[in-house]
């Protein structure tokens, strides 16, 4: 498909795309699994490159600067969320691709040579942050950084779990460790233990299907970042939380998850002193109440606003955080999508746009 980027407006930044990460949502959109795709579709919202042109009213960027664009390219800029630097929750937020722009045209993403975006939605990439490994942070990075900050799971010495060790999970471990947090990786795959502990620096590892391990860890975590996008049980995760613990969902399963309420409400003494056998009847006889703590929170988080995204990128540069990537040429994209569907990537594909995509102009 051949297409041309729009002309650079007064408030626009145009840049040559050098790298673009492949997010799992790209695969969902290509296959219209969320029922919101329109074609032709140019995916890509982990986009980095070098500025080639700026509009007459641009103040923050100049030609030659390293920049990036993440999941959105527009918002109303006037609602309460926008006023509080939460453009990602604006009812009129415009996604980087597959959406309608202000002028009615369709937005196209980063699987392309050139990107034009409004200055407000462009992130400066620090010189010491590699562009290839930094690209996935514009989606995966902000998706885990924002809830760690907002839910207060960023304090040195806290105990935080990360569920799933994929594109989001491995970056969550890196950010949490840089914040001084003690990290427990929770996975269905025992073979990821060495990777989690030795390569990513996690402090401990739990196999979620091992009841003895999960029982031994009951009530030990201040919070959990759940990155899994498939159906999975939440009650065992809630059991790992301390009183006042927080289970934060950042993965997006395509089917509803089941969460009984009692594990969130009741502590051990209340369970035995007030409800006794009634609680066990509600939860099922196989649910172990011992060691259970109450007053827990289940929350969610979706990417982040532009101010926080820049903060995240600067934090990553300061602490040398990048995604673990496999760089691919543009003509490998279809194969990469097939591998991504099988979770056959460690941990993020990044397209070398600058060296492998020929100009269509």
RODO-2510 file (C-alpha; in nm, 4 decimals, decimal comma):
residues 361
     n   res          X          Y          Z
     1     x     0,0000     0,0000     0,0000
     2     x     0,1382     0,3414    -0,0996
     3     x     0,0320     0,6515     0,0905
     4     x     0,1662     0,9959     0,1662
     5     x     0,1950     1,1626     0,5049
     6     x     0,0151     1,4932     0,5399
     7     x     0,2027     1,8192     0,4967
     8     x     0,3727     1,9569     0,8075
     9     x     0,1345     2,1967     0,9834
    10     x     0,2273     2,4926     1,2032
    11     x     0,2182     2,2776     1,5192
    12     x     0,3477     1,9556     1,3607
    13     x     0,6746     1,7668     1,3825
    14     x     0,7766     1,5500     1,0875
    15     x     1,0352     1,2803     1,1396
    16     x     1,2001     0,9994     0,9503
    17     x     1,1005     0,6725     1,1134
    18     x     1,4018     0,4562     1,2000
    19     x     1,2476     0,1878     1,4227
    20     x     0,8972     0,0730     1,5126
    21     x     0,8083    -0,1886     1,7702
    22     x     0,5446    -0,4544     1,7088
    23     x     0,2847    -0,4562     1,9864
    24     x     0,0390    -0,7422     2,0361
    25     x    -0,2394    -0,4894     1,9775
    26     x    -0,1087    -0,4520     1,6203
    27     x    -0,1969    -0,8175     1,5678
    28     x    -0,5409    -0,7682     1,7247
    29     x    -0,6065    -0,4712     1,4954
    30     x    -0,4819    -0,6441     1,1802
    31     x    -0,7225    -0,9326     1,2467
    32     x    -1,0027    -0,7012     1,3683
    33     x    -1,0294    -0,9028     1,6892
    34     x    -1,1592    -0,5982     1,8756
    35     x    -1,4176    -0,5187     1,6067
    36     x    -1,2891    -0,1634     1,5514
    37     x    -1,0481    -0,1997     1,2578
    38     x    -1,0935    -0,0259     0,9250
    39     x    -0,8846    -0,0981     0,6207
    40     x    -0,6400    -0,0145     0,4703
    41     x    -0,4526    -0,0264     0,8007
    42     x    -0,0933     0,0775     0,8745
    43     x    -0,0085    -0,0423     1,2285
    44     x     0,2633     0,0719     1,4649
    45     x     0,2558     0,2879     1,7786
    46     x     0,6075     0,2403     1,9167
    47     x     0,7723     0,4773     1,6720
    48     x     1,1118     0,6475     1,6920
    49     x     1,3203     0,8468     1,4501
    50     x     1,4912     1,1767     1,3684
    51     x     1,3171     1,5094     1,3015
    52     x     1,3333     1,6256     0,9394
    53     x     1,0952     1,9234     0,9499
    54     x     0,9105     2,1332     1,2071
    55     x     0,6149     2,3691     1,1774
    56     x     0,6448     2,7454     1,2175
    57     x     0,5021     2,7420     1,5719
    58     x     0,7154     2,4573     1,7072
    59     x     0,9222     2,5441     2,0137
    60     x     1,0339     2,2157     2,1692
    61     x     1,1938     2,0391     1,8731
    62     x     1,4340     2,1104     1,5887
    63     x     1,5629     1,9226     1,2847
    64     x     1,7970     1,6425     1,3922
    65     x     1,6338     1,5751     1,7293
    66     x     1,5581     1,2142     1,8281
    67     x     1,1864     1,1750     1,8935
    68     x     0,9119     0,9212     1,9348
    69     x     0,5356     0,8789     1,9073
    70     x     0,3383     0,6298     2,1135
    71     x    -0,0235     0,5176     2,1221
    72     x    -0,2017     0,8477     2,0558
    73     x    -0,1664     1,1488     1,8288
    74     x    -0,4584     1,3646     1,9395
    75     x    -0,7059     1,4580     2,2147
    76     x    -0,9566     1,7346     2,2822
    77     x    -0,7070     1,9220     2,5049
    78     x    -0,9960     2,0824     2,6980
    79     x    -1,1665     1,8153     2,9120
    80     x    -1,0842     1,7434     3,2757
    81     x    -0,8591     1,4522     3,1892
    82     x    -0,6605     1,6550     2,9371
    83     x    -0,6289     1,9390     3,1886
    84     x    -0,4727     1,6917     3,4325
    85     x    -0,2219     1,5465     3,1837
    86     x    -0,4352     1,2365     3,1313
    87     x    -0,4884     1,2675     2,7562
    88     x    -0,4931     0,8877     2,7380
    89     x    -0,8319     0,8936     2,9151
    90     x    -0,9763     1,1745     2,7020
    91     x    -1,3098     1,0661     2,5474
    92     x    -1,1861     1,2115     2,2177
    93     x    -0,8335     1,0701     2,2245
    94     x    -0,7097     0,9843     1,8741
    95     x    -0,5157     0,6600     1,8356
    96     x    -0,1947     0,6647     1,6345
    97     x    -0,3409     0,4387     1,3668
    98     x    -0,6809     0,3201     1,2535
    99     x    -0,8629     0,6270     1,3903
   100     x    -1,0094     0,9469     1,2495
   101     x    -0,7869     1,2531     1,2778
   102     x    -0,9154     1,6079     1,3373
   103     x    -0,9476     1,6644     0,9615
   104     x    -1,1429     1,3431     0,9031
   105     x    -0,8540     1,1487     0,7504
   106     x    -0,7467     0,8084     0,8785
   107     x    -0,4402     0,7918     1,1026
   108     x    -0,1569     0,5668     0,9901
   109     x     0,1092     0,4210     1,2155
   110     x     0,4787     0,3574     1,2226
   111     x     0,5222     0,0727     0,9735
   112     x     0,6176     0,3561     0,7390
   113     x     0,9046     0,5857     0,6390
   114     x     0,7637     0,9113     0,7702
   115     x     0,5562     1,0265     1,0656
   116     x     0,3843     1,3612     1,1113
   117     x     0,2420     1,4380     1,4547
   118     x     0,1267     1,7343     1,6580
   119     x     0,4092     1,8596     1,8817
   120     x     0,2174     1,7893     2,2037
   121     x     0,2097     1,4156     2,1245
   122     x     0,5787     1,3852     2,0369
   123     x     0,8288     1,2597     2,2985
   124     x     1,1937     1,3641     2,3112
   125     x     1,4292     1,0639     2,3164
   126     x     1,7441     1,1276     2,5250
   127     x     2,0700     1,0801     2,3344
   128     x     2,1864     0,7942     2,5567
   129     x     1,8717     0,5824     2,5049
   130     x     1,9139     0,3409     2,2107
   131     x     1,6398     0,3976     1,9560
   132     x     1,5794     0,0298     1,8790
   133     x     1,5495    -0,0891     2,2394
   134     x     1,3769     0,2330     2,3417
   135     x     1,0947     0,2128     2,0861
   136     x     0,8796    -0,0440     2,2759
   137     x     0,8860     0,1754     2,5855
   138     x     0,6420     0,4105     2,4119
   139     x     0,3716     0,1497     2,4695
   140     x     0,5011    -0,1345     2,6869
   141     x     0,7084     0,0980     2,9034
   142     x     0,4420     0,3553     2,9868
   143     x     0,1811     0,0791     3,0323
   144     x     0,3707    -0,0582     3,3340
   145     x     0,5438     0,2604     3,4552
   146     x     0,2191     0,4533     3,5024
   147     x     0,0479     0,2039     3,7400
   148     x     0,3660     0,1545     3,9418
   149     x     0,3686     0,5294     4,0051
   150     x    -0,0045     0,5963     4,0390
   151     x    -0,0815     0,3052     4,2721
   152     x     0,2206     0,3834     4,4903
   153     x     0,4064     0,0624     4,4105
   154     x     0,7309     0,2493     4,3485
   155     x     0,8683     0,2827     4,7021
   156     x     1,2085     0,1255     4,7771
   157     x     1,1739    -0,1981     4,9721
   158     x     0,8144    -0,2678     4,8683
   159     x     0,7241    -0,6177     4,7555
   160     x     0,5635    -0,6170     4,4105
   161     x     0,4599    -0,9080     4,1911
   162     x     0,4659    -0,9097     3,8115
   163     x     0,2335    -1,1633     3,6477
   164     x     0,3524    -1,2796     3,3059
   165     x     0,7033    -1,2463     3,1662
   166     x     0,6399    -1,1223     2,8140
   167     x     0,6660    -0,7893     2,6353
   168     x     0,5035    -0,5973     2,9203
   169     x     0,6189    -0,8135     3,2096
   170     x     0,9920    -0,8044     3,1414
   171     x     0,9837    -0,4237     3,1179
   172     x     0,7786    -0,4052     3,4397
   173     x     1,0507    -0,5999     3,6204
   174     x     1,3169    -0,3578     3,4951
   175     x     1,1257    -0,0432     3,5962
   176     x     1,0291    -0,1806     3,9375
   177     x     1,3866    -0,2853     4,0126
   178     x     1,5130     0,0600     3,9112
   179     x     1,2644     0,2085     4,1601
   180     x     1,4171    -0,0009     4,4377
   181     x     1,1275    -0,2445     4,4603
   182     x     1,1677    -0,6142     4,5451
   183     x     1,0134    -0,8022     4,2528
   184     x     0,8471    -1,1425     4,2427
   185     x     0,7759    -1,2793     3,8953
   186     x     0,4621    -1,4960     3,8806
   187     x     0,4441    -1,7217     3,5772
   188     x     0,2901    -2,0432     3,4495
   189     x     0,6269    -2,1346     3,2944
   190     x     0,8873    -2,2836     3,5332
   191     x     1,1477    -2,2592     3,2552
   192     x     1,1413    -1,8795     3,2831
   193     x     1,2780    -1,8819     3,6381
   194     x     1,6448    -1,8539     3,5424
   195     x     1,5693    -1,5751     3,2969
   196     x     1,3691    -1,3818     3,5556
   197     x     1,6231    -1,4120     3,8347
   198     x     1,9571    -1,4053     3,6558
   199     x     1,8929    -1,1903     3,3504
   200     x     1,6189    -0,9497     3,4612
   201     x     1,7218    -0,9317     3,8265
   202     x     1,3931    -1,0356     3,9878
   203     x     1,4219    -1,1258     4,3565
   204     x     1,1978    -1,4317     4,3532
   205     x     0,9875    -1,6460     4,1210
   206     x     0,6542    -1,8209     4,1716
   207     x     0,5026    -2,0854     3,9483
   208     x     0,1352    -1,9913     3,9613
   209     x     0,0182    -2,3507     3,9113
   210     x     0,2237    -2,4741     4,2075
   211     x    -0,0175    -2,4593     4,5016
   212     x     0,2560    -2,5110     4,7596
   213     x     0,4583    -2,2166     4,6284
   214     x     0,1522    -1,9937     4,6067
   215     x     0,0353    -2,0917     4,9553
   216     x     0,3773    -2,0197     5,1044
   217     x     0,3684    -1,6708     4,9548
   218     x     0,0176    -1,5796     5,0814
   219     x    -0,0076    -1,2235     5,2125
   220     x     0,3466    -1,1198     5,1168
   221     x     0,3006    -0,8659     4,8336
   222     x     0,2144    -0,4959     4,8530
   223     x     0,0934    -0,4989     4,4949
   224     x     0,0796    -0,6920     4,1702
   225     x     0,1044    -0,5725     3,8093
   226     x    -0,0882    -0,8279     3,6023
   227     x     0,0267    -0,8146     3,2380
   228     x    -0,1484    -1,1299     3,1136
   229     x    -0,3918    -1,0904     2,8236
   230     x    -0,5350    -1,4431     2,8399
   231     x    -0,7979    -1,5799     3,0761
   232     x    -0,6467    -1,6741     3,4110
   233     x    -0,7650    -1,7111     3,7729
   234     x    -0,7446    -1,4000     3,9914
   235     x    -0,8284    -1,5462     4,3346
   236     x    -0,4823    -1,7027     4,3800
   237     x    -0,3263    -1,3649     4,2923
   238     x    -0,5481    -1,1816     4,5401
   239     x    -0,4317    -1,4297     4,8033
   240     x    -0,0724    -1,3155     4,7568
   241     x    -0,1570    -0,9601     4,8600
   242     x    -0,1101    -0,8097     5,2026
   243     x    -0,3913    -0,6142     5,3665
   244     x    -0,4396    -0,2976     5,1554
   245     x    -0,2654    -0,4706     4,8659
   246     x    -0,3429    -0,3731     4,5063
   247     x    -0,3937    -0,5979     4,2057
   248     x    -0,3547    -0,3808     3,8945
   249     x    -0,4651    -0,5116     3,5561
   250     x    -0,2767    -0,3888     3,2488
   251     x    -0,3286    -0,6903     3,0221
   252     x    -0,6479    -0,7038     2,8158
   253     x    -0,8046    -1,0531     2,8066
   254     x    -1,0616    -1,0936     2,5304
   255     x    -1,3022    -1,2692     2,7691
   256     x    -1,4212    -1,1671     3,1186
   257     x    -1,2272    -1,2840     3,4212
   258     x    -1,3968    -1,4197     3,7336
   259     x    -1,3254    -1,2530     4,0668
   260     x    -1,5198    -1,3606     4,3775
   261     x    -1,5583    -1,0700     4,6182
   262     x    -1,4886    -1,2385     4,9528
   263     x    -1,1115    -1,2660     4,8985
   264     x    -1,1042    -0,8852     4,8677
   265     x    -1,3191    -0,8204     5,1742
   266     x    -1,2286    -1,0481     5,4563
   267     x    -0,9261    -1,1029     5,6733
   268     x    -0,8411    -1,4249     5,8521
   269     x    -1,0046    -1,3340     6,1821
   270     x    -1,3222    -1,2134     6,0166
   271     x    -1,3381    -1,5270     5,8065
   272     x    -1,3388    -1,7523     6,1116
   273     x    -1,5062    -1,5252     6,3653
   274     x    -1,7973    -1,3981     6,1598
   275     x    -1,8583    -1,6186     5,8601
   276     x    -1,7005    -1,9497     5,9561
   277     x    -1,8256    -2,2193     5,7158
   278     x    -2,0412    -1,9799     5,5146
   279     x    -1,7316    -1,8237     5,3603
   280     x    -1,5959    -2,1612     5,2613
   281     x    -1,9303    -2,2506     5,1077
   282     x    -1,9224    -1,9409     4,8905
   283     x    -1,5624    -1,9855     4,7798
   284     x    -1,5674    -2,3603     4,7366
   285     x    -1,4192    -2,6205     4,9640
   286     x    -1,0850    -2,6175     4,7805
   287     x    -1,0129    -2,2533     4,8701
   288     x    -0,7696    -2,2197     5,1607
   289     x    -0,8625    -1,9338     5,3961
   290     x    -0,5554    -1,9703     5,6178
   291     x    -0,3210    -1,6731     5,5939
   292     x    -0,5813    -1,4739     5,4049
   293     x    -0,5839    -1,0952     5,4452
   294     x    -0,8571    -0,8514     5,3524
   295     x    -0,9236    -0,4970     5,2253
   296     x    -0,7690    -0,5368     4,8840
   297     x    -0,8062    -0,3339     4,5677
   298     x    -0,8403    -0,4387     4,2044
   299     x    -0,7600    -0,1600     3,9598
   300     x    -0,6686    -0,0986     3,6008
   301     x    -0,4422     0,1261     3,3984
   302     x    -0,4069     0,2117     3,0306
   303     x    -0,0838     0,3646     2,8951
   304     x    -0,0302     0,7196     3,0281
   305     x    -0,0526     1,0887     2,9476
   306     x     0,2124     1,2778     2,7535
   307     x     0,3790     1,4369     3,0557
   308     x     0,4141     1,0984     3,2248
   309     x     0,5319     0,9331     2,9030
   310     x     0,8167     1,1836     2,8765
   311     x     0,8934     1,1258     3,2451
   312     x     0,9054     0,7505     3,1809
   313     x     1,1431     0,7874     2,8852
   314     x     1,3735     1,0142     3,0870
   315     x     1,3674     0,7650     3,3774
   316     x     1,4517     0,4815     3,1381
   317     x     1,7458     0,6748     2,9972
   318     x     1,8736     0,7559     3,3460
   319     x     1,8584     0,3926     3,4556
   320     x     1,9618     0,2333     3,1232
   321     x     1,6278     0,0585     3,0758
   322     x     1,5468    -0,0781     2,7313
   323     x     1,3253    -0,3592     2,6081
   324     x     1,4838    -0,6917     2,5156
   325     x     1,4273    -0,7005     2,1417
   326     x     1,4652    -0,8936     1,8188
   327     x     1,5308    -0,6497     1,5346
   328     x     1,3766    -0,7562     1,2054
   329     x     1,3593    -0,6252     0,8465
   330     x     1,0285    -0,4956     0,7145
   331     x     0,9801    -0,7963     0,4867
   332     x     0,9812    -1,0261     0,7924
   333     x     0,6701    -0,8645     0,9436
   334     x     0,4220    -1,1337     0,8363
   335     x     0,6416    -1,4067     0,9845
   336     x     0,6874    -1,1989     1,3002
   337     x     0,3098    -1,1755     1,3383
   338     x     0,2797    -1,5537     1,3125
   339     x     0,5496    -1,5965     1,5756
   340     x     0,3932    -1,3326     1,7979
   341     x     0,0651    -1,5221     1,7935
   342     x     0,2562    -1,8231     1,9299
   343     x     0,4395    -1,6086     2,1891
   344     x     0,7621    -1,6953     2,0076
   345     x     0,9545    -1,3750     2,0782
   346     x     1,1900    -1,2619     2,3519
   347     x     1,0412    -1,0157     2,4205
   348     x     0,9578    -0,7606     2,1520
   349     x     0,9964    -0,7453     1,7754
   350     x     1,1286    -0,4121     1,6459
   351     x     1,1244    -0,3314     1,2745
   352     x     1,4392    -0,1712     1,1338
   353     x     1,2428     0,0759     0,9224
   354     x     1,5364     0,3032     0,8386
   355     x     1,7503     0,0332     0,6770
   356     x     1,4916    -0,2005     0,5260
   357     x     1,1874    -0,0013     0,4099
   358     x     1,2415     0,1556     0,0711
   359     x     1,0877     0,4942     0,0057
   360     x     0,7514     0,4871    -0,1704
   361     x     0,7701     0,8497    -0,2816
***
